[in-house]
Amino acid sequence: MHFANQADAAKHKRTYLMVFGALAVLTVITVAVAKVHLAMPLAVTVAMVVALTKGSLVASVFMHLSTERKALFSVLILCVFFFAVLMTLPVLTTHESVGLVTQKYQPMHGPSHGAAEGGHSDGAAGHSESSSGAAAGKGDGR
């Protein structure tokens, strides 16, 4: 980047140093919030505000978006809008099933089907005979 004069260059250098200082302070705030162990919603809110502030500083100063034309900003705002929509869609779809009655899975065939309706399965009959036989003293002598 070429500057017309030294004063213009010094102004940009001062701006870059100020942004660097702000980013360093915001990084210290992020680490301090992580060490304090705030409640989860408050910690996430603080982290998002700090990240948004740091990102906007980098984008506006280091990427020179603060000096761009309005056409670029309209495209950028459109991108942010669609990003917000795409991030909101999963949240909206997870609440669709609240209050709906779901059917439980019941197998149509298997050993537990007959026992559930009052019948005996092979495993249940064999188990009950061996346990009654052991209770009556008809064990195998062990």
C-alpha positions as CSV (number, residue, x, y, z in Angstrom):
1,M,0.0,0.0,0.0
2,H,1.5,3.3,-1.1
3,F,0.7,6.5,0.8
4,A,0.7,10.1,-0.6
5,N,2.6,11.5,2.4
6,Q,4.1,10.5,5.7
7,A,1.2,11.8,7.7
8,D,-1.3,9.5,6.0
9,A,1.0,6.5,6.6
10,A,1.4,7.5,10.3
11,K,-2.4,7.7,10.6
12,H,-2.9,4.2,9.2
13,K,-0.1,2.8,11.4
14,R,-1.8,4.3,14.4
15,T,-5.1,2.7,13.4
16,Y,-3.5,-0.7,13.0
17,L,-1.8,-0.5,16.3
18,M,-5.1,0.6,18.0
19,V,-6.9,-2.4,16.4
20,F,-4.0,-4.7,17.5
21,G,-4.4,-3.4,21.1
22,A,-8.1,-3.9,21.0
23,L,-7.7,-7.4,19.7
24,A,-5.2,-8.2,22.5
25,V,-7.6,-6.8,25.2
26,L,-10.5,-8.8,23.7
27,T,-8.4,-12.0,23.8
28,V,-7.5,-11.4,27.4
29,I,-11.3,-10.9,28.1
30,T,-12.0,-14.2,26.4
31,V,-9.4,-16.1,28.5
32,A,-10.6,-14.4,31.7
33,V,-14.3,-15.4,31.0
34,A,-13.1,-19.0,30.4
35,K,-11.3,-19.0,33.8
36,V,-14.2,-17.5,35.8
37,H,-16.6,-20.3,34.9
38,L,-19.8,-18.3,34.3
39,A,-23.2,-19.8,33.7
40,M,-23.3,-21.4,30.3
41,P,-25.8,-19.0,28.7
42,L,-23.8,-15.9,30.0
43,A,-20.5,-17.4,29.0
44,V,-21.7,-18.2,25.4
45,T,-23.2,-14.7,25.1
46,V,-20.0,-13.0,26.2
47,A,-17.9,-15.2,23.9
48,M,-20.2,-14.4,21.0
49,V,-20.1,-10.7,21.6
50,V,-16.3,-10.7,21.9
51,A,-15.9,-12.9,18.7
52,L,-18.3,-10.6,16.8
53,T,-16.4,-7.5,17.9
54,K,-13.0,-9.1,17.0
55,G,-14.3,-10.2,13.6
56,S,-15.8,-6.9,12.8
57,L,-12.5,-5.1,13.7
58,V,-10.5,-7.4,11.5
59,A,-12.9,-7.2,8.6
60,S,-13.4,-3.4,8.7
61,V,-9.7,-2.4,9.3
62,F,-7.4,-5.2,8.0
63,M,-9.7,-6.2,5.1
64,H,-10.4,-2.5,4.4
65,L,-14.2,-3.1,4.3
66,S,-14.8,0.2,6.1
67,T,-13.7,2.1,2.9
68,E,-15.8,0.0,0.5
69,R,-18.7,1.1,-1.6
70,K,-22.4,0.5,-0.6
71,A,-22.8,-2.2,-3.3
72,L,-20.3,-4.4,-1.4
73,F,-22.1,-3.8,1.8
74,S,-25.5,-4.8,0.3
75,V,-24.0,-8.1,-0.9
76,L,-22.4,-8.6,2.5
77,I,-25.7,-7.9,4.3
78,L,-27.5,-10.4,2.0
79,C,-24.9,-13.0,2.9
80,V,-25.4,-12.4,6.6
81,F,-29.2,-12.7,6.1
82,F,-28.9,-16.0,4.3
83,F,-26.4,-17.3,6.9
84,A,-28.9,-16.4,9.7
85,V,-31.7,-18.2,7.8
86,L,-29.6,-21.3,7.3
87,M,-28.6,-21.4,11.0
88,T,-32.2,-20.9,12.1
89,L,-33.8,-23.7,9.9
90,P,-32.5,-26.6,12.0
91,V,-33.7,-25.0,15.2
92,L,-37.2,-24.6,13.7
93,T,-37.3,-28.2,12.4
94,T,-36.4,-29.8,15.8
95,H,-39.5,-28.4,17.4
96,E,-41.9,-29.9,14.8
97,S,-42.2,-33.2,16.6
98,V,-43.0,-31.8,20.0
99,G,-46.4,-33.1,21.1
100,L,-46.8,-35.7,18.4
101,V,-47.7,-39.2,19.6
102,T,-45.1,-41.7,18.4
103,Q,-45.7,-45.5,18.2
104,K,-43.5,-47.8,20.0
105,Y,-41.7,-50.5,18.1
106,Q,-43.2,-53.9,18.7
107,P,-41.7,-56.9,17.0
108,M,-44.2,-59.1,15.2
109,H,-42.3,-62.4,15.7
110,G,-39.9,-63.6,18.3
111,P,-39.8,-65.4,21.7
112,S,-41.2,-62.4,23.6
113,H,-44.3,-62.1,21.5
114,G,-46.1,-65.1,22.9
115,A,-45.1,-64.4,26.5
116,A,-46.5,-60.9,26.3
117,E,-50.0,-62.2,25.4
118,G,-50.1,-64.8,28.1
119,G,-48.5,-67.7,26.3
120,H,-45.4,-69.4,27.3
121,S,-42.1,-69.3,25.4
122,D,-39.7,-72.1,25.6
123,G,-37.2,-70.2,27.7
124,A,-39.8,-69.2,30.3
125,A,-41.2,-72.7,30.8
126,G,-37.8,-74.3,31.1
127,H,-36.7,-71.6,33.6
128,S,-39.8,-72.0,35.8
129,E,-39.5,-75.8,36.0
130,S,-35.9,-75.7,37.0
131,S,-36.5,-73.1,39.6
132,S,-39.5,-75.0,41.1
133,G,-37.5,-78.3,41.0
134,A,-34.7,-76.7,42.9
135,A,-37.1,-75.3,45.4
136,A,-38.6,-78.8,46.0
137,G,-35.3,-80.3,46.7
138,K,-35.1,-82.2,43.4
139,G,-31.8,-80.8,42.3
140,D,-28.9,-82.8,40.9
141,G,-27.1,-83.0,44.2
142,R,-24.7,-80.1,43.8
